[in-house]
Amino acid sequence: MAAVEGTINGFHFQAALEPDGKGSHWFRINDKMRKGAGADVGDTVGLAIKPTKEWPEPEVPTDLKKALKASKVHDIWMDITPIARWDWIRWIGSTKRPETRKRRIENTCSMLKDGKRRPCCFNRSQCTEPSVSSNGVLLEPTQMNEKKRA
């Protein structure tokens, strides 16, 4: 992963470039970025990015937020680096099965309590977004469109 900052149609943003499983990277354009850029899906935009050492805060999923508070490890969570938080979230989100996700959230809280600052059992060079990857490799746009139609 790499942190970048840049502009889309002049709208400033920070993002994490995530591995695509093919030796390159990708990033998600969220609604705030899309609206700030005045763009819609399928539009052509002006994009400028550059590497930055400052990592943006990841969006913490609701189920993980609740578990961090319930397990009383939220302070530990906030003490680790933003890139470590990205790693935990990517590891938790890299599963398709709800039972596995729940178990990973529980394991995250337990490992944080035990002093572990990063997950240790996933390949950071692979795409970890099940909705946009196939076996850890980013789906081509035509494959994604076909998957959505199915």
N, C-alpha and C positions, 0 to 999 in steps of 0.2 A: 504494500500500500504506500501511497504517497499523498501528502497534503498539498493542495494547491489553492491559490486565490486567483480571481480573475473577474471578467465581466461577460455578461451575455446581453447583447444589445445595450451596453452601457450600465447594466445593473450589476453591482458588485456582489460577489459571493465568495465563500470558502467551502471547500469540499474535500472529501477523501477520494482519491482515485483508487479503485479496487481492482485487483488482478482479475483478468478475464479467463484465465486458464490456458491462454494461447500465447503468453509472453507479452501481453499488452495490458492496458487498463481501461476502465470505464467509470462513469459516475452517473448517479441518478439526478435528474433535474426534478426537484420537488415543486409543489404548487407555488410556494413563495418565490422561488427563482423564476418559474415560468411566468407568473403574474407580473413580477418586477421587471422582467424583460419584455413584457407586452407581447408574449408569444403564445401560440397554441401548438398542440401536437401536429407535427408535419410541417411546421413553418421552417423556413431557412433563417438562421440567426447569425449574428456576428459574435464570435467567441474568442476570447483571449485569456490564456491561463499561464501561470508561472508557479514554480515550486515555492513552498513556504515552509518554514520550520515550525510555525504556529499551527497546531492541530485544532480544527473546529471541534466543538463538543458534539458527540453523536446524539441522535435522538434515542432516548431510552424507552423501549417498549413498555407499555402500561403494566403487563404482567411481571416484568422484571423490576420495575419501580416498586410495586407492591411487595414483592418478595424481599427486596433490599431493606425496606422499612420494617417489615414484619420480622426479619431475621436480625435486625439491629446491626446491619453492616453498611448502612448508607454512608456513614462517616468514612469507613474504610474505602468504599467505592469512590468517594470524592477525593480521597488522598492519593489514589493511583493516577497515572498520567492519562490524558485524553486518548492517546493511542492504545493504551492498555484497555480502556473502556471500549474502544472500537473493537479490539480483539475479542473481548468477552461477548459483546453483542453479536459479532459475526459468528462466533462459535455457537452461541445459542440459536441464532437464526438460520444456521446452515442445515437444519433438519426439516424434514417434511412432516414427520409424525408428531402430533400434539403431545403424546406421552413422552417422547424423547425430549421435546422442548421443555416440558415441565421438569423432567429429571435433570436436564442441564441447568435450568435456573436454580434448582435445589442444590446441585453440585457447585454452582458458582458461589452461592452464599456460603456454603460449607468451606470451600477452598479459600475464599476471602478471609473467613474467620481463622483459618489455619495459616494465614500469612502468605498465601500464593497471590501474586500480583497479576499474573497472566494465565490464560488457559494454555495447556501444553500439548494438546492432542489433536490439532487440526493443521492442515496444510495451508499456510497463509498465502501461497502462490496461486491458489485456486479460487474461482468465483464461489462465494458462499451464499449466494441468494438463490434458493431453490426456484423461485418464480421466474428467474431469468437465466438459469443455467441448466445444463444437462450434464450430469456426471462431473460437475465442477468446471465445465467449460461454457462460456457465454453462448447463448443461442443466437443464431443469425436472425436479423429482423424478420425474415419471411417465416422462420420456424416459430418465432414468438407470436406472430399474427395467426398462424395456423393453430397454435396451442390455445390461444384465446377463443377462437371460433369453436373449438372442440367442446 
